[in-house]
Amino acid sequence: MYLKSLELSGFKSFARKTEILYNAPITAIVGPNGSGKSNIAEAFSFVLGEQSIKSMRGKRTEDLIWNGSSELARQNRALVTLSLDNRKRLLAMDADEISIERVIYRDAVSEYRINGAHCRLRDIVELLSGAHIGASGHHIISQGEADRILSANMRERREIIEDALGLKIFEWKREESEKKLQKTGENLKQVASLRRELAPHLAFLKKQVEKIEKTKALKGELRALYGDYLLSEHAYITGSKQWIAEREKEPKKELETLERELLTAKNILETERGKDARAKAIIAIEERLRALRTERETLSRELGRIEGEIAGRTRLLRQGDGEADAAMVPLSEVEGLARQIEAVSIDENEKDFGVLLHTLVRIKEAMRKFLLRHHNKISSPSRGVEREVAALSEKKKAMEEKLAFVHTAEKEAEREGHSLRLAIEQERDSSRGAEKNIFRIMARQNELRGILNGLRMRMHELEHIEADFKREQTEAILLFGRDVLDGEKHAALNSHEKVLEDRAKQEERRRSIERLKIRIEDAGGGSGAEITKEFEEASERDQFLARELADLEKSAENLKQVIAELSKKLNEEFRSGILKINHAFQKFFTILFGGGAASLRVVTEERKERWEVDEALLEAEHVSPPEEDKESGIDITVNLPRKKIRGLMMLSGGERALTSIALLFAMSQVKPPPFIILDETDAALDEANSKKYGDMVENLSRESQLILITHNRETMSRAGVIYGVTMDKSGVSKLLSIAFDEAAAVAK
């Protein structure tokens, strides 16, 4: 026996604490009408979780709580406790005895407990479902509801039978899985939507990152090219300076020697022919040539400087073409501004705000004057550089004309000196040797000065090259830092080779550098760290969403598989249970009716709200409703002996009662619950059928404990314990008990 006791306190008419012990296979509860017998059956439904107040003959929650009388005050709660023996572990809980308790208050709040611990209704339902026990299942047949399974439609019958077969747990799991699948489907849509929204932005960022990567590759190429260019240029400049310095040593040394020799020759000539007009003429010509040569060298240097400035500004004009926001400011002026600001000293320990303010005003004023001075250049840099180039070109032209004049004068002086030298050579006086020596020295000096002048021109060219080199060096440092200059430390090792290198190669490197700069500028310039970071974050987000999508799809597939398995299990168990019920149904039906046949069959019923058409039309057109518009149910077929009755609608009230009893008992035989409560299900039976009913009850008690609420004497005679329910003037139900088994033992 699994059912031990039922305790009621404040539940309906059981105002006082009342405990009913169930220690016999069959327990009968008897009493006059209105004494509260059926309240005991409803107490079972209540404690097992029934939520319908109407099914417990009430309209609101307060109808289930003792409402008071003239002798006993009303109570604020109703308590029912059901105790079960679990030594055989019928319920999936590690306890020998399990008590299930439900308390309901007047504010409609319900509390559930298992062995005194608070729990949810769902916990109770899941615990009892394994034992085929439910709040309103087949094992609690209340008065007037015995006919419910016959009156129900096919779908409702299926639900009742599924409950009797213990398949509700599969239904709940399938419904829960379907809800999870629906939620997973919604999550899939949301994640897919988020990924679609992210895709355009990610594609845009990817293109930007590709441009940034391209820029990085170009910068890497530019850095390498800059390294080769700066290394070669530094080596070339260093080597060229050394080469020029080495080649200037001998001519300069020889010129110094010739100067001393010339001075000696002049002294001799002055001594011997101090008043000689030709000697004075020679000296005058020599002095004039010296002055003309000095002026020519000065003009050549100035002309070289002007040409260098023209070349530099032309290059700046070419680089800055089209940049409206740029200004071409000479480096010397920028350096001057820097020196001017550095000259404004600030004491780090100065705390006088006035002094600090005055210092800042001076710096601000210097910056303002600098910007004002170059304002026109900022507004139109290209036009300003063009004007500078034009002015320098005019200056160069004038310098070239002056240089040509000096050169002509120098040639004229040389011709005069040559003519005088020829005239002197024709003389055969004592001064001839000194004069000839002077002309020899002057001729050699001209040769040496020509060599030195060529070297100086080479040095001027080198200075222009070095200026361009420093500009490129500064730009390279701004782009790549000072590490780009590391190669210059080793430049001297191959400087001689770089001097001899074809300058066309270096010029090609410089043009390649300019082309790379333009490509980098077109590609977007900057490092793009923020865009790269944003792309990485967006990519990580997209990958996360992709993983979420894959996980959700996998979860959906698993849920579909679980639902399919549950549906398969449900159908297999259901059809197997139907076969077993049919066997028992036929047996009990034959006992009650003395023959005949009865059976259940699974049928498919169309959803009429969607297929309200003529059946003949369906057959004529060979049309059948789609599968989703069909649902399976249970149809009951009966065939009474000696009567041509094949439909439930043709049965009388008594026949319906016997049929329903046969079916209920058959359902209980397939998977017997621990206990069955029958509330006056035998009320419509006559004496002969009552005996058959009693025999069936005894057979059924071998599998389940029976609680019989009855007025039938035959049924009472089959009980081991009888509880009598009475009600006094206060309206409170009370219990009296008779144990027949104990009485029989005492009588013996």
HELIX and SHEET records of a PDB file:
HELIX    1   1 LYS A   37  VAL A   47  1                                  11    
HELIX    2   2 LYS A   54  MET A   56  5                                   3    
HELIX    3   3 THR A   61  LEU A   64  5                                   4    
HELIX    4   4 LEU A  121  SER A  129  1                                   9    
HELIX    5   5 ARG A  148  SER A  151  1                                   4    
HELIX    6   6 MET A  154  ALA A  164  1                                  11    
HELIX    7   7 LYS A  168  GLU A  272  1                                 105    
HELIX    8   8 ALA A  277  GLN A  319  1                                  43    
HELIX    9   9 LEU A  331  GLU A  342  1                                  12    
HELIX   10  10 PHE A  353  ARG A  373  1                                  21    
HELIX   11  11 HIS A  375  SER A  379  1                                   5    
HELIX   12  12 PRO A  381  GLN A  426  1                                  46    
HELIX   13  13 ARG A  432  PHE A  480  1                                  49    
HELIX   14  14 ARG A  482  ASN A  494  5                                  13    
HELIX   15  15 SER A  495  LEU A  500  1                                   6    
HELIX   16  16 ARG A  503  ALA A  523  1                                  21    
HELIX   17  17 ALA A  529  PHE A  593  1                                  65    
HELIX   18  18 GLU A  615  ALA A  620  1                                   6    
HELIX   19  19 GLU A  627  ASP A  629  5                                   3    
HELIX   20  20 LEU A  648  MET A  650  5                                   3    
HELIX   21  21 GLY A  653  VAL A  670  1                                  18    
HELIX   22  22 GLU A  687  SER A  701  1                                  15    
HELIX   23  23 ARG A  713  SER A  717  1                                   5    
HELIX   24  24 PHE A  740  ALA A  747  1                                   8    
SHEET    1   A 6 THR A  18  LEU A  21  0                                        
SHEET    2   A 6 LEU A   3  SER A   9 -1                                        
SHEET    3   A 6 ARG A  77  ASP A  85 -1                                        
SHEET    4   A 6 GLU A  97  TYR A 105 -1                                        
SHEET    5   A 6 SER A 110  ILE A 114 -1                                        
SHEET    6   A 6 ALA A 117  CYS A 119 -1                                        
SHEET    1   B 6 ILE A 140  ILE A 141  0                                        
SHEET    2   B 6 PHE A 675  ASP A 679  1                                        
SHEET    3   B 6 GLN A 705  ILE A 709  1                                        
SHEET    4   B 6 ILE A  26  VAL A  30  1                                        
SHEET    5   B 6 VAL A 721  MET A 727  1                                        
SHEET    6   B 6 SER A 733  ALA A 739 -1                                        
SHEET    1   C 2 ALA A 597  GLU A 606  0                                        
SHEET    2   C 2 LYS A 630  ASN A 639 -1                                        
END                                                                             
